[in-house]
Amino acid sequence: MSVSVTPTPPQTYLQGQKYSVTPHPVSTLLTWVQSGEIAIPEIQRPFVWDAIAVRNLLDSLYQGFPVGYLISWKNPKVKLKDGSLSEGKRILIDGQQRVTALMASLLGRQVLTKDYDKVRIRIAFHPVEQKFEVSNPAIQKDASWIPDVAMVFAPTTSVLGLVQAYAAKNPDTTQEDVFRRLESLKGIINIHFGLIELNSELSVETVTEIFIRVNSAGTPLSQADFAMSKIAANESYGGSTLRKAIDYFCHMAVTPEFHDKIVARDPEFSRTEFFPKMAWLKAENDDIYDPSYVDMLRVAFTSEFKRGRMQDLVALLSGRNFETKQYEEPIAAESFTRLKAAVLNFMNETHFKRFVMIIRSAGFVDPSLIGSQSALNFAYILYLLLRSQQVPAAQIESVVRRWFVFSLLTGRYSGSSETNIDYDARQFYEAGFENYLSASERGQLSDAFWNVALPEEMNTSSANSPYFKVFLAAQVKANGRGFLSRDITVGDLIANKCDVHHLFPKNYLKKLGLTKGRYNQIANFALTQSEINIAIGDQVPKVYFQHILDQCNGGKKRYGGIGDPGELKANFRSNCIPLDPDSLPPEDYEEFLDQRRRLMSAKLKEYYFGL
């Protein structure tokens, strides 16, 4: 497509605002993107709009409807080695999807799907009815449609020839009408977008906040997304390849067969130093830790820079000197070099697998037990940090296990997780891991926590309660058996997606008038084999517990294979059942829950300090 650039109107500066608002035709914007004047990082990542959204955008432009503003930010002025200042290219921080949609539909550019397949989005135009549709086989066979608007904008296309060919296939139309409609279609490139250009003097923090706010109505974006856009926009230090490495690693971690797609479709990347470092994922099926690009970027950045705020990463990649408040090229260069090393460190096979092994060794053998991705991320940060300090392997394992469980039990990274990640990374680095871990345990894991606070926190019916997840991990760690199971472990049951049994059956409690929030208390849950759960059914507790006692004294085995009083006592202890196997359970359900919460808390305390 060859476009002529319409003269740019003078910038309009709003008093008191550090930005300008200038209208630009679509043709100018597309030319800027093609020339690199504006960086559109999202072109290199999966396109999240569907084809219908692209059709709607073209229709809105054709109809003259408003399509919103684009927002760009001029990179901060960076001090070069000779003392001069260099102002970098613009980064489009809002409107990436719209501009990508225009390039895909009008210029015929391919876009990436979520599976990283390159596809064309073809939008068809009906000159007579003046409407747009997503092209499909039926439309392509219908002579009344132009099946791909990109052919209208192609530099080699003769509009007159296109009009004549269309009129010949549609005798009810006139060439004059068709020509007028196609000229209106081509006029899309003269439609103006309002470009809000943020001044380079704005702080990174301000631009980050703007980036998040203006995107909040669409796909939720974060400071990490802005950091990724900043990385991809860089050409001097291989930012585009670095961002692609992060994206590819995370995609391959979930879909190992993606390895072959990279080899076939991106041979240039497969020749970079990143690809051999992630190739081990092609044979990896462990799903305990499947990081997103946000997770990977946070872990890499924090483990290397000992900072947790993503806006600090954007500042460093821009060359920010936190002491002088100036932007300097050597800092930008060093920051990209360090981030690249940290990303390679993250994807290192030995590091990654040993970290996952540590998490598994704490009893977290299934992703359903993890509970907090932020806690898992910081555990990997801590692992990499301690490894860089050459801490002995046995100590690393113990500290990482304990801090991970500590984080889950205290909700350390729920809420303002970035603030706590930033603080903890600095403290582990500056105060020393032993001192900081001990101080944190003394401050938050006192006897009052185990005896009062934790039992009270377990008074919940939340299916995602971290306390029940950690309790199950503690059972796995101790190789505990499922409720009334003689041989089947809790780990086996979790692996096979077993039933969660209500110790006081749900329907029994419902008949007593209890609400869902009461009968689904986590202290009423235990993992058991399906056949045991089915056999117990809705029986009153004192009835089925009497059956259990009978089968341990020579009676018929109704539930599982336990037939010895000693085995039954051990099973009750493992599952924190607050009953003496020689007597029937209390009929007071609330008393039962209270007693079991205390036993579960005591088990968690023993488990934690044994890590």
C-alpha positions, 0 to 999 in steps of 0.5 A: 500500500502506498499512502500519501502523508497529509500535512500535520496540523499544528499541535494543540497544547492544553494549558497545565497539561503535559501532553498534546492532542493532534489529529492525524489521518490513518495513512500517516499513522500507518506510515509511521508504524511502517517506518518505525516512528511509532513502536507497536510492540503488540504486532509481535504478540498474539492479536487479542481482537477477533475478526468481528472487532476488526470488521466493526472498526472498519465499518465505524471508520467508513460510517464516520463514527468516532473510534477513540484516541490513540495515546503515545509516549515519547521516550525520555531524553537519554544522555549519550556518552558525548553528553548530547541528548537523544529522544527515542521513538514514540511508544503507542501505549493505547490503541495498539489493537486498533492500529494492528487491526488496520494494518492487518485488514488494509495492508494484508499483514498477518497477525499471530493467534494465541497459539502463535499461528500466523493468519490473515484477517480478511474483511469483505466489502459489499459496494452496493449495500455498503457493509462489511463482513468477515470473509468466508467461503460463501462470501468468496464465491459471491460476486457481489462481494469484494472478498478482501478489502486489502486488494483495494488498498494494494499499490498494484491494484487499479481501481478502474480495473477493479470497478470494471471487473465488478460491474461485469460480474454484477450487471445490475450495478453501474460503474459510476456507483461502484467507483464512488463506493470504492473511493469512499472505502479508500477514503478510510485512510484520510479519516483522522485519529486524535493522537494524544502524545505524552510529553517525555518529561512525564515520570515513568510512574505517571505514564505507567498509571495512564497506561493501566487506566486507559486500558482498564475498560478493555483487556486488563493490563498491568505495569508488567504489560507496560514493561513488556511494551517498553522491552519490545520497542527497544532496537538497540539492545535486542528488546524485541528478541528478549520479549519474544523469548519471554513469550515463547518460554511461557507458551512452551511451558504450557504447550511443549509441542510449541517447540516445533512451531518455533523451529518451523515458523521462526527460524531466526529466533531458533538461532538465538542463544535463548532457544537452546536454553528453553528447548528442554521444555519440549519434553516437560509435562510438569504443570506445578509452575506454568508461569505467565509472561508477567510471572516470568518478568517479575521473577527475573527482574526482582531476583536480579535487581532486588526491586519489586515494582515494575515501574522501576524496571521501566525506569531502568530500561529507559536509563533512569538514574535514581540518584540524579533523576536523569536518564543516561544511556549507559544505565539503559544498556546495563539494565537490558544486559542484566535483564537478559541475563536474569531471563536466561537464569529463569529459564535455566533447566537446572534452576527451574527443575530444582525449584519445582522439586523443592515445592513438590517436596513440601507436599504441593504435588498438584497445581490445585494446592498452590493457592497463590501464584504470587507466593510461588513467584516469590519462592522462585525469586528467593531460590534464585537469590539464595543460589546467587549468594552460594547458599548451601543447597540444603539450606536453600531447600529449607528456606524456600519451603518455609517461606513459601508455606509462610506466605500462604498461611499469612496471605503475604502476597494477597492484596498489595503483593508488589509492595511486599515483594519489593520489601521482602526482596530487599530484606532477604538481600540486605538483612540476610536470609536467616535473620529475616526469616527468623524475624518474620516467624517470630513476628507472625507465627507466635503461639497466638497464631497457631492456637488462636488466629489460625483456628479462627481463620479456618472458620470458613467455607471457601473452596479456595481456602489456603489453609485447607490446601496447605493442610492437604500438602502437610498430609502429602508430606507426611505420606498420610492416608485418605480418610478410612483408607488403609493403603491409599495416600492423600497424594494418590487421591489428589493425583486421581481427583478424588472426592472431598468427603463431608465428615458430617454428611451434607444432606444430614446437615441440610435437613437440620437447617444448616446453610451452605456456609456452615455445612461446607466448612473446611473443618468438615472436609476430608479426602477419601476414596469414592467407594468409601464416600458412596458407602457412607452416603447420608448416614448420621455420623454416630451410625456410620462411626459405629459401623467403623468401630464394629469393623475394627472389632471383627465386624463386617468391613463396610468402609475401606480396608481398616480392620484394626483399632491401632490402624484406625487411631493412626488414620484419625490422627492423620486426618485430625479427626477429634474423636476417640475411636472407642467412643461415638462422635459428639452430636454437636457439629459446632463442637466437632468443627472447633476441635478439628480446627485446633487439631488441624492447626497443630498439625500445620505447626508441626509440618511447618517447623519440620520443613 
